């Protein structure tokens, strides 16, 4: 396997757009969670989210491709922007690269449908009593739809738009494994470069679920926190008062590069990617295995591929959703893998500051891990005020910790029982 390094980072997150703004906010413990602004949520049981505000996609997408924005959903716009940031951050001149050696792997989730668009389409198919008659919709014909309407809602379109913008003609894939998708996307891109299928990969995830229907759906699952607290205090991973996650949106994209290729062009290297582990609980669709066997397998397999001993791990960027079951399960998984060493192993969750970005979560967290390894700063888990006997590890509470970090892991666990873990280390040449 060829060695693979991270040379570019692009992030669109609720607490910061761009690598510098995002990382500064994370290190300083600044939350991007606030009242929902993108629609009127006053009648909803949950009214706060990790919303990306003041985002102008046209500022990040080349003029030659802006006409495509009308068929980009919000997640695709986030992803395209983050990919462009990663290329610029890497100082990469794609005109000098072989486009067949550049690929894209993106994590994606369920694509929200614009309810106003659907309502206008269905209005003509309803009778005077509001009853829907599908035959009327059929008689309206396809001319009632914008011809390319469907393309806004295909999960693979984020990767497609990124590839079109950057002329990436190499491997192209979309990973759809719920909350583990971003982590798996980065790991699969690492393997593509490692085995020689590409020299450069744009890898990450993009997601946006902040619409009224999906907010209600997550609320109905009992997954979201209904807490009547100041918005920035609602997401509290591993804390004794946690009662659900905060839904967020955003994108993270890493520019992965074969190490010798990066060194030849004098690139700044943030971190080296060493291994991916993925597994399935086979336990329940909506609940993690309380014994954390699947999560522990994913972490162990990632360490095995990385050829890293558990005792050599210095830090974990945790999944840490702020739900009762997940945080307890993740704590158990860490104890399963690291044994007595778990007590001395710091882990923290940036979801305390950005919320749960679903398909983008693992990618943004992989970006945070790469920056931790490069800068020697562990971001905090904010809102740590109440101990929980079931969550009794070192979660880097409330304040960042400056300390050299040699080897780190980023973990992700998704609905259905999807588990993924990614191992990186600081680059030593």
C-alpha positions in Angstrom: 0.0 0.0 0.0 1.3 3.5 -0.9 1.2 6.1 1.8 -1.6 8.6 1.8 -1.6 12.1 3.3 -4.0 14.9 3.9 -2.9 18.1 2.1 -6.1 20.1 1.9 -9.1 20.8 4.2 -12.4 22.3 3.2 -15.3 22.8 5.7 -18.7 24.3 5.7 -20.0 24.0 9.3 -22.5 25.8 11.5 -19.7 27.3 13.6 -17.5 28.4 10.7 -17.1 28.4 6.9 -13.6 27.5 5.8 -10.8 25.7 7.5 -9.5 28.6 9.6 -12.9 29.9 10.8 -14.1 26.4 11.6 -11.0 25.3 13.5 -10.7 28.6 15.5 -14.3 28.1 16.6 -13.7 24.5 17.6 -10.6 25.3 19.6 -12.2 28.2 21.3 -15.3 26.2 22.1 -17.7 28.3 20.1 -21.1 26.8 19.3 -22.8 27.3 15.9 -26.1 26.0 17.3 -29.0 28.5 17.3 -32.7 29.1 16.6 -33.7 27.7 13.2 -33.8 30.5 10.6 -34.4 28.7 7.3 -38.1 28.1 8.0 -40.7 29.0 10.7 -40.1 26.4 13.4 -42.2 28.1 16.1 -44.8 25.4 16.1 -42.3 22.5 16.1 -41.3 20.5 19.2 -37.7 21.3 18.3 -36.7 24.8 17.3 -32.9 24.8 17.4 -30.3 23.4 15.0 -26.8 23.6 13.7 -27.7 25.7 10.7 -25.1 27.1 8.3 -26.0 30.8 8.0 -24.7 33.5 5.6 -23.6 30.9 3.1 -23.3 32.1 -0.5 -22.5 29.1 -2.8 -21.7 31.4 -5.7 -18.7 32.7 -3.8 -17.1 29.2 -3.9 -18.3 27.7 -7.2 -16.5 28.8 -10.4 -18.4 31.1 -12.7 -18.3 28.5 -15.4 -20.3 26.1 -13.3 -22.7 28.4 -11.5 -25.5 27.6 -14.0 -25.6 24.2 -12.5 -26.5 25.6 -9.1 -30.2 25.4 -10.1 -30.0 21.6 -10.0 -27.9 21.5 -6.9 -29.6 20.8 -3.6 -28.4 22.6 -0.5 -26.1 19.6 0.5 -24.6 19.5 -3.0 -23.8 23.3 -2.8 -22.1 22.7 0.6 -20.1 19.8 -0.8 -19.0 21.7 -3.9 -17.9 24.7 -1.8 -16.0 22.5 0.6 -14.2 20.6 -2.3 -13.2 23.9 -3.8 -11.8 25.1 -0.5 -9.8 21.8 -0.1 -8.2 22.2 -3.5 -7.2 25.8 -2.8 -6.0 24.9 0.7 -3.8 22.2 -0.8 -2.3 24.7 -3.3 -3.0 22.3 -6.0 -3.0 23.4 -9.7 -5.3 20.8 -11.3 -4.3 22.0 -14.8 -1.0 20.3 -14.2 -2.5 17.0 -13.0 -3.7 14.0 -14.9 -7.5 14.2 -14.5 -7.7 10.4 -14.8 -5.7 10.1 -11.5 -8.1 12.4 -9.6 -11.2 10.9 -8.1 -14.1 11.7 -5.7 -15.7 9.8 -2.9 -18.5 11.5 -0.9 -20.8 10.4 1.9 -24.4 11.3 1.5 -27.7 10.8 3.3 -31.4 11.0 2.5 -32.0 14.0 0.3 -34.8 16.3 1.6 -37.4 17.3 -0.9 -38.5 20.9 -1.2 -42.0 20.8 0.3 -43.0 24.0 -1.4 -42.1 22.5 -4.8 -44.0 19.3 -4.1 -47.0 21.3 -2.8 -47.3 23.3 -5.9 -47.1 20.2 -8.1 -49.8 18.4 -6.1 -52.1 21.3 -5.8 -53.4 20.8 -9.4 -54.0 17.1 -8.7 -56.4 17.7 -5.7 -60.1 18.2 -5.9 -62.0 21.0 -4.1 -62.0 19.0 -0.9 -58.2 18.6 -1.0 -58.3 14.9 -1.9 -55.3 13.9 -4.1 -56.1 12.3 -7.4 -52.9 10.8 -8.9 -54.5 10.5 -12.3 -54.9 14.3 -12.5 -51.1 14.6 -11.8 -50.5 12.2 -14.6 -52.7 14.2 -17.0 -50.7 17.3 -16.2 -47.7 15.4 -17.7 -44.0 15.8 -17.2 -44.2 19.4 -18.5 -45.4 20.3 -15.0 -41.9 19.6 -13.7 -38.7 21.4 -14.3 -37.0 18.9 -16.7 -33.9 18.4 -14.5 -35.9 18.5 -11.2 -35.0 14.9 -10.3 -31.2 15.6 -10.4 -31.5 17.7 -7.2 -32.5 14.6 -5.2 -30.1 11.9 -6.3 -27.6 11.1 -3.6 -24.7 10.8 -6.0 -25.1 14.3 -7.4 -22.8 15.9 -4.9 -19.9 13.7 -6.1 -21.0 14.3 -9.7 -20.9 18.1 -9.3 -17.5 18.1 -7.6 -16.1 15.9 -10.4 -17.5 18.1 -13.1 -16.2 21.3 -11.5 -12.7 19.8 -11.0 -12.6 17.6 -14.1 -12.0 14.6 -11.9 -12.1 11.6 -14.3 -10.9 9.0 -11.9 -12.7 6.7 -9.4 -16.1 8.2 -8.3 -18.3 6.8 -5.6 -21.0 7.8 -3.1 -21.3 6.2 0.3 -24.7 6.1 1.9 -24.3 4.6 5.3 -26.2 7.1 7.4 -24.0 8.8 10.1 -20.9 6.7 9.2 -20.9 7.8 5.5 -18.4 10.7 5.8 -15.9 8.5 7.7 -16.2 5.6 5.2 -15.9 8.0 2.2 -12.5 9.2 3.5 -11.4 5.7 4.3 -12.4 4.3 0.9 -10.6 7.2 -0.9 -7.5 6.4 1.2 -7.6 2.8 0.0 -8.1 3.8 -3.7 -4.9 5.8 -3.5 -3.1 3.2 -1.4 -3.6 0.5 -4.0 -2.7 2.7 -6.9 -6.1 3.5 -8.5 -5.6 7.3 -8.1 -3.0 9.8 -6.9 -5.4 12.4 -5.6 -8.9 12.1 -4.1 -11.5 14.6 -2.9 -13.2 12.8 -0.1 -15.7 13.7 2.5 -19.4 14.2 3.0 -22.2 16.7 2.7 -25.7 16.8 4.2 -28.6 19.1 4.9 -31.8 17.9 6.6 -33.1 21.1 7.9 -36.6 21.0 6.5 -39.9 20.8 8.4 -40.7 17.2 7.5 -37.3 15.7 8.4 -37.2 17.7 11.6 -40.5 16.2 12.6 -39.3 12.7 11.5 -36.3 12.9 13.8 -38.4 14.3 16.6 -40.9 11.4 16.2 -37.9 8.9 16.6 -37.2 10.6 19.9 -33.6 11.3 18.7 -33.6 15.1 19.0 -33.2 17.0 22.3 -36.4 18.8 23.3 -34.6 20.7 26.0 -35.7 24.3 26.7 -32.1 25.6 27.2 -30.2 28.3 25.5 -29.5 26.9 22.0 -25.7 26.7 22.5 -26.2 24.5 25.6 -28.5 21.9 24.1 -25.9 19.6 22.5 -24.0 18.0 25.5 -22.3 14.8 24.5 -21.4 12.5 27.4 -23.0 14.9 29.9 -25.4 13.6 32.6 -28.1 16.0 31.3 -28.0 14.9 27.7 -31.3 14.0 26.2 -30.9 13.9 22.4 -28.8 15.3 19.6 -29.2 18.6 17.7 -29.7 18.3 14.0 -27.0 20.1 11.9 -25.9 20.6 8.3 -22.7 21.2 6.4 -19.9 19.5 4.5 -16.3 18.5 5.0 -13.9 17.5 2.2 -10.3 16.4 2.5 -7.8 16.4 -0.4 -6.0 13.1 0.0 -2.8 12.6 -1.9 -0.2 9.9 -2.4 2.7 10.9 -0.2 5.5 11.1 -2.7 3.3 13.2 -5.1 2.7 15.6 -2.2 6.3 15.8 -1.3 7.4 16.5 -4.8 5.3 19.6 -5.1 6.2 20.8 -1.6 2.7 20.5 -0.2 1.8 21.2 3.5 0.8 17.9 5.0 -1.7 17.9 7.8 -1.7 14.2 8.6 -1.3 10.8 7.3 -4.2 8.4 6.9 -3.4 4.9 8.1 -6.5 2.7 8.2 -10.3 2.3 8.0 -12.5 -0.1 9.9 -16.2 -0.7 9.2 -18.6 -3.1 10.7 -22.3 -3.7 11.3 -24.0 -4.3 14.7 -26.7 -6.8 13.4 -28.5 -5.8 16.6 -31.3 -3.3 16.0 -32.3 -0.7 13.4 -32.6 2.3 15.8 -30.6 1.2 18.9 -26.9 0.5 19.2 -25.7 -2.7 20.7 -25.3 -1.7 24.4 -22.3 -4.1 24.6 -20.6 -2.1 21.8 -19.3 -5.2 20.0 -19.8 -3.8 16.5 -18.3 -0.4 17.4 -15.3 -2.1 19.0 -14.8 -4.3 15.9 -14.7 -1.3 13.7 -12.1 0.4 15.9 -10.0 -2.8 16.2 -10.1 -3.4 12.4 -9.0 0.2 11.7 -6.1 -0.2 14.1 -5.2 -3.5 12.4 -5.1 -2.0 9.0 -3.1 0.9 10.3 -0.6 -1.5 12.1 -1.1 0.6 15.3 -1.2 -0.8 18.8 -4.0 0.4 20.9 -1.5 1.7 23.4 -0.1 4.1 20.8 -3.3 6.0 20.3 -3.2 9.5 21.9 -6.7 10.9 21.1 -10.2 10.0 19.8 -12.4 12.4 17.9 -15.6 10.8 19.2 -18.9 10.3 17.5 -20.5 11.6 20.7 -24.0 12.4 19.6 -25.5 13.6 22.9 -28.0 10.8 23.1 -28.3 8.6 26.1 -27.7 5.3 24.3 -25.0 6.3 21.8 -22.7 8.0 24.3 -22.9 5.2 26.8 -22.2 2.6 24.0 -19.2 4.6 22.7 -17.8 4.8 26.1 -18.2 1.0 26.4 -16.5 0.5 23.0 -13.5 2.5 24.0 -13.1 0.4 27.2 -13.5 -2.8 25.2 -10.7 -1.8 22.8 -8.3 0.0 25.1 -8.9 -1.8 28.4 -7.3 0.0 31.4 -5.7 2.4 29.0 -9.1 3.9 28.3 -8.9 5.9 31.5 -5.9 7.9 30.3 -7.1 8.3 26.7 -8.7 11.7 25.9 -11.7 11.8 23.5 -13.9 14.7 22.6 -17.0 15.5 20.5 -17.2 18.5 18.3 -21.0 17.8 17.9 -21.3 19.8 21.1 -20.5 22.8 18.9 -21.9 21.9 15.5 -24.7 19.4 16.1 -25.1 16.2 14.2 -24.3 16.7 10.5 -25.5 13.1 9.6 -23.8 12.1 6.3 -21.3 15.0 6.7 -20.5 14.3 10.4 -17.6 11.9 9.9 -16.0 14.0 7.2 -16.0 17.2 9.3 -14.7 15.2 12.2 -12.0 13.7 10.1 -11.0 17.2 9.1 -10.9 18.1 12.8 -8.7 15.1 13.6 -6.3 16.0 10.8 -6.0 19.6 12.3 -5.6 18.2 15.8 -2.7 16.1 14.6 -1.1 19.0 12.8 -1.6 21.7 15.4 -1.4 19.7 18.6 -4.7 20.9 20.0 -7.6 18.7 21.1 -10.9 20.5 20.7 -13.2 20.4 23.8 -16.5 18.8 24.4 -18.4 21.8 25.6 -21.4 21.7 28.0 -19.8 19.3 30.3 -21.4 20.2 33.6 -23.0 17.1 35.1 -21.1 13.8 35.6 -22.7 10.5 34.3 -21.4 7.3 36.0 -22.0 5.5 32.6 -19.7 8.0 30.8 -16.7 8.2 33.0 -13.7 8.8 30.6 -11.7 11.9 29.8 -13.9 13.9 27.3 -11.7 17.0 27.2 -14.4 19.0 29.1 -15.1 22.6 28.1 -11.6 23.8 27.2 -9.3 22.8 24.4 -6.1 21.0 25.4 -2.8 21.8 23.8 -0.6 18.8 23.6 1.3 16.9 20.9 -0.8 14.2 19.4 0.9 11.5 17.4 -1.9 9.1 16.5 -5.7 9.6 16.6 -8.9 7.9 15.7 -12.2 9.4 14.4 -15.3 7.2 15.1 -18.8 7.2 13.5 -21.8 5.1 14.3 -25.0 5.3 12.3 -28.7 4.2 12.3 -29.1 0.6 11.3 -25.9 -0.4 13.1 -23.3 1.1 10.7 -19.9 1.6 12.4 -16.7 3.2 11.0 -13.4 4.3 12.4 -10.5 6.1 10.8 -6.9 6.1 12.0 -4.5 9.0 11.3 -1.2 10.1 12.6 0.9 13.3 12.5 3.2 13.3 9.5 6.8 12.4 10.3 8.2 12.4 6.7 
